Amino acid sequence: MHDVISLKNVTKTFGGHAVLNNFSAEIPLCGVTVFRGASGAGKTTLFRLLMGLEKPDSGEICGLEDKKPAVVFQEDRLLPWSTALENAATGSDESRAREALVRLGLGDNLCQLPRELSGGMNRRVAIARALAYGGDVLFLDEPFTGLDEENKKIAADAMREANIPILVITHDDAEADLFGAFCEIRID
């Protein structure tokens, strides 16, 4: 039996608007779970609740109390004054960051600043940072923005090789297929 994240009647409102309203689900803490829903349905809010960045207005979230999240946000969130290696090493050690960057094809770009890299390269730095961090659960919010098909596959392979549960928000069926997702949660 695998561990699960249990959400019971979770409600989160912003400005009087319920983004999540009595949402309940059990999410397996193994393999890959894909979250789908229309824009504005609450997928990112759900992730923020699961990671502890937001608190629910009501309801209960259990199963992540002792888990350290590694995160790829919708935005890269790189430090503009730090090199690719320094950005990837944020929260981890340099050797893990270097290994992740090389795995993602950025071995020749370790000393470059974000402004010197393409959008897709910056995205891979953000992915490398999450991989180097060594979390217990990998949260991915539209992780492949700006990546070509080859780099999507390389990144998905590297994430799966981390051998930790992956929770991913994507609107793209092909991207979900890259992970070999076995569980899907709809948020309407």
MOURTA-V945808 format. One record per pair of residues at least 24 apart in sequence whose C-alpha atoms are under 10 Angstrom apart, sorted by the first residue. I is the first residue (numbers start at 1). J is the second residue. If there is no record, write none. Layout:
i->I j->J
i->I j->J
This chain:
i->1 j->28
i->2 j->28
i->2 j->29
i->2 j->30
i->3 j->27
i->3 j->28
i->3 j->29
i->3 j->30
i->3 j->63
i->3 j->64
i->4 j->28
i->4 j->29
i->4 j->30
i->4 j->62
i->4 j->63
i->4 j->64
i->5 j->29
i->5 j->50
i->5 j->61
i->5 j->62
i->5 j->63
i->5 j->64
i->5 j->65
i->6 j->50
i->6 j->60
i->6 j->61
i->6 j->62
i->6 j->63
i->6 j->64
i->7 j->46
i->7 j->50
i->7 j->59
i->7 j->60
i->7 j->61
i->7 j->62
i->7 j->63
i->8 j->58
i->8 j->59
i->8 j->60
i->8 j->61
i->8 j->62
i->9 j->56
i->9 j->58
i->9 j->59
i->9 j->60
i->9 j->61
i->10 j->46
i->10 j->49
i->10 j->55
i->10 j->56
i->10 j->57
i->10 j->58
i->10 j->59
i->10 j->60
i->10 j->61
i->11 j->46
i->11 j->55
i->11 j->56
i->11 j->57
i->11 j->58
i->11 j->59
i->11 j->60
i->12 j->42
i->12 j->45
i->12 j->46
i->12 j->49
i->12 j->54
i->12 j->55
i->12 j->56
i->12 j->57
i->12 j->58
i->12 j->59
i->13 j->45
i->13 j->56
i->13 j->57
i->13 j->58
i->14 j->57
i->18 j->42
i->18 j->57
i->19 j->43
i->19 j->45
i->19 j->46
i->19 j->188
i->20 j->45
i->20 j->46
i->20 j->56
i->20 j->57
i->20 j->187
i->20 j->188
i->21 j->57
i->21 j->58
i->21 j->59
i->22 j->58
i->22 j->59
i->22 j->60
i->23 j->59
i->23 j->60
i->23 j->187
i->23 j->188
i->24 j->59
i->24 j->60
i->24 j->61
i->25 j->61
i->25 j->185
i->25 j->186
i->26 j->61
i->26 j->62
i->26 j->63
i->26 j->185
i->27 j->63
i->27 j->167
i->27 j->183
i->27 j->184
i->27 j->185
i->28 j->63
i->28 j->165
i->28 j->166
i->28 j->167
i->28 j->182
i->28 j->183
i->29 j->63
i->29 j->64
i->29 j->136
i->29 j->137
i->29 j->164
i->29 j->165
i->29 j->166
i->29 j->167
i->30 j->137
i->30 j->163
i->30 j->164
i->30 j->165
i->30 j->166
i->30 j->167
i->30 j->182
i->30 j->183
i->31 j->160
i->31 j->163
i->31 j->164
i->31 j->165
i->31 j->166
i->31 j->167
i->31 j->179
i->31 j->180
i->31 j->181
i->31 j->182
i->31 j->183
i->32 j->138
i->32 j->160
i->32 j->164
i->32 j->165
i->32 j->166
i->32 j->167
i->32 j->168
i->32 j->176
i->32 j->179
i->32 j->180
i->32 j->181
i->32 j->182
i->32 j->183
i->32 j->184
i->33 j->139
i->33 j->165
i->33 j->166
i->33 j->167
i->33 j->168
i->33 j->169
i->33 j->176
i->33 j->179
i->33 j->180
i->33 j->181
i->33 j->182
i->33 j->183
i->33 j->184
i->33 j->185
i->34 j->140
i->34 j->166
i->34 j->167
i->34 j->168
i->34 j->169
i->34 j->170
i->34 j->171
i->34 j->173
i->34 j->175
i->34 j->176
i->34 j->177
i->34 j->179
i->34 j->180
i->34 j->181
i->34 j->182
i->34 j->183
i->34 j->184
i->34 j->185
i->34 j->186
i->35 j->140
i->35 j->141
i->35 j->167
i->35 j->168
i->35 j->169
i->35 j->170
i->35 j->171
i->35 j->176
i->35 j->183
i->35 j->184
i->35 j->185
i->35 j->186
i->35 j->187
i->36 j->168
i->36 j->169
i->36 j->170
i->36 j->171
i->36 j->172
i->36 j->173
i->36 j->184
i->36 j->185
i->36 j->186
i->36 j->187
i->36 j->188
i->37 j->169
i->37 j->170
i->37 j->171
i->37 j->185
i->37 j->186
i->37 j->187
i->37 j->188
i->38 j->171
i->38 j->186
i->38 j->187
i->38 j->188
i->39 j->171
i->39 j->187
i->39 j->188
i->40 j->187
i->40 j->188
i->41 j->186
i->41 j->187
i->41 j->188
i->42 j->187
i->42 j->188
i->43 j->141
i->43 j->168
i->43 j->169
i->43 j->170
i->43 j->185
i->43 j->186
i->43 j->187
i->43 j->188
i->44 j->73
i->44 j->74
i->44 j->140
i->44 j->141
i->44 j->142
i->44 j->169
i->46 j->187
i->47 j->71
i->47 j->73
i->47 j->139
i->47 j->140
i->47 j->141
i->47 j->167
i->47 j->168
i->47 j->169
i->48 j->139
i->50 j->139
i->51 j->137
i->51 j->139
i->64 j->136
i->64 j->137
i->66 j->136
i->67 j->135
i->67 j->136
i->67 j->137
i->68 j->133
i->68 j->134
i->68 j->135
i->68 j->136
i->68 j->137
i->68 j->138
i->69 j->130
i->69 j->133
i->69 j->134
i->69 j->135
i->69 j->136
i->69 j->137
i->69 j->138
i->69 j->139
i->70 j->127
i->70 j->129
i->70 j->130
i->70 j->131
i->70 j->132
i->70 j->133
i->70 j->134
i->70 j->135
i->70 j->136
i->70 j->137
i->70 j->138
i->70 j->139
i->70 j->140
i->70 j->166
i->71 j->126
i->71 j->127
i->71 j->129
i->71 j->130
i->71 j->131
i->71 j->133
i->71 j->135
i->71 j->137
i->71 j->138
i->71 j->139
i->71 j->140
i->71 j->141
i->71 j->143
i->71 j->166
i->71 j->167
i->72 j->123
i->72 j->124
i->72 j->125
i->72 j->126
i->72 j->127
i->72 j->128
i->72 j->129
i->72 j->130
i->72 j->131
i->72 j->138
i->72 j->139
i->72 j->140
i->72 j->141
i->72 j->142
i->72 j->143
i->72 j->144
i->72 j->168
i->73 j->123
i->73 j->126
i->73 j->127
i->73 j->130
i->73 j->139
i->73 j->140
i->73 j->141
i->73 j->142
i->73 j->143
i->73 j->169
i->74 j->123
i->74 j->140
i->74 j->141
i->74 j->142
i->74 j->143
i->74 j->144
i->74 j->145
i->74 j->169
i->75 j->122
i->75 j->123
i->75 j->126
i->75 j->141
i->75 j->142
i->75 j->143
i->75 j->145
i->76 j->114
i->76 j->119
i->76 j->120
i->76 j->122
i->76 j->123
i->76 j->124
i->76 j->125
i->76 j->126
i->76 j->127
i->76 j->129
i->76 j->143
i->76 j->145
i->77 j->122
i->77 j->123
i->77 j->125
i->77 j->126
i->78 j->113
i->78 j->114
i->78 j->122
i->78 j->123
i->78 j->125
i->78 j->126
i->78 j->129
i->79 j->113
i->79 j->114
i->80 j->113
i->80 j->114
i->80 j->115
i->80 j->116
i->81 j->112
i->81 j->113
i->81 j->114
i->81 j->115
i->82 j->111
i->82 j->112
i->82 j->113
i->82 j->114
i->83 j->109
i->83 j->110
i->83 j->111
i->83 j->112
i->83 j->113
i->83 j->114
i->83 j->115
i->83 j->116
i->83 j->117
i->83 j->125
i->84 j->109
i->84 j->110
i->84 j->111
i->84 j->112
i->84 j->113
i->84 j->114
i->84 j->116
i->84 j->117
i->84 j->121
i->84 j->122
i->84 j->124
i->84 j->125
i->84 j->126
i->84 j->128
i->84 j->129
i->85 j->109
i->85 j->110
i->85 j->111
i->85 j->112
i->85 j->113
i->85 j->125
i->85 j->128
i->85 j->129
i->86 j->110
i->86 j->111
i->86 j->112
i->86 j->113
i->86 j->125
i->86 j->129
i->87 j->113
i->87 j->114
i->87 j->122
i->87 j->125
i->87 j->126
i->87 j->128
i->87 j->129
i->88 j->124
i->88 j->125
i->88 j->126
i->88 j->127
i->88 j->128
i->88 j->129
i->88 j->130
i->88 j->131
i->88 j->132
i->88 j->133
i->89 j->125
i->89 j->128
i->89 j->129
i->89 j->130
i->89 j->131
i->89 j->132
i->89 j->133
i->90 j->129
i->90 j->130
i->90 j->132
i->90 j->133
i->91 j->129
i->91 j->130
i->91 j->132
i->91 j->133
i->91 j->134
i->92 j->129
i->92 j->130
i->92 j->131
i->92 j->132
i->92 j->133
i->92 j->134
i->93 j->132
i->93 j->133
i->93 j->134
i->94 j->132
i->95 j->132
i->96 j->128
i->96 j->129
i->96 j->131
i->96 j->132
i->96 j->133
i->96 j->134
i->97 j->125
i->97 j->128
i->97 j->129
i->97 j->130
i->97 j->131
i->97 j->132
i->97 j->133
i->98 j->128
i->98 j->129
i->98 j->132
i->99 j->128
i->99 j->131
i->99 j->132
i->100 j->124
i->100 j->125
i->100 j->127
i->100 j->128
i->100 j->129
i->100 j->130
i->100 j->131
i->100 j->132
i->100 j->133
i->100 j->155
i->100 j->158
i->100 j->159
i->101 j->125
i->101 j->126
i->101 j->127
i->101 j->128
i->101 j->129
i->101 j->131
i->101 j->132
i->102 j->128
i->103 j->128
i->103 j->154
i->103 j->155
i->103 j->157
i->103 j->158
i->104 j->128
i->104 j->151
i->104 j->152
i->104 j->153
i->104 j->154
i->104 j->155
i->104 j->156
i->104 j->157
i->104 j->158
i->105 j->151
i->105 j->154
i->105 j->155
i->118 j->146
i->119 j->145
i->119 j->146
i->119 j->147
i->120 j->144
i->120 j->145
i->120 j->146
i->120 j->147
i->120 j->148
i->120 j->151
i->120 j->152
i->121 j->146
i->121 j->147
i->121 j->151
i->122 j->146
i->122 j->147
i->123 j->147
i->124 j->151
i->124 j->152
i->124 j->154
i->124 j->155
i->127 j->155
i->127 j->156
i->127 j->158
i->127 j->159
i->128 j->155
i->128 j->158
i->128 j->159
i->130 j->159
i->131 j->155
i->131 j->158
i->131 j->159
i->131 j->161
i->131 j->162
i->132 j->162
i->134 j->162
i->134 j->164
i->135 j->162
i->135 j->164
i->135 j->165
i->136 j->162
i->136 j->163
i->136 j->164
i->136 j->165
i->136 j->166
i->137 j->162
i->137 j->163
i->137 j->164
i->137 j->165
i->137 j->166
i->137 j->167
i->138 j->162
i->138 j->163
i->138 j->164
i->138 j->165
i->138 j->166
i->138 j->167
i->138 j->168
i->139 j->165
i->139 j->166
i->139 j->167
i->139 j->168
i->139 j->169
i->140 j->166
i->140 j->167
i->140 j->168
i->140 j->169
i->140 j->170
i->141 j->167
i->141 j->168
i->141 j->169
i->141 j->170
i->142 j->168
i->142 j->169
i->142 j->170
i->142 j->171
i->142 j->172
i->142 j->175
i->143 j->168
i->143 j->169
i->143 j->170
i->143 j->175
i->144 j->170
i->144 j->172
i->144 j->175
i->145 j->170
i->149 j->174
i->149 j->175
i->149 j->178
i->152 j->178
i->152 j->179
i->153 j->178
i->153 j->179
i->154 j->178
i->155 j->179
i->156 j->180
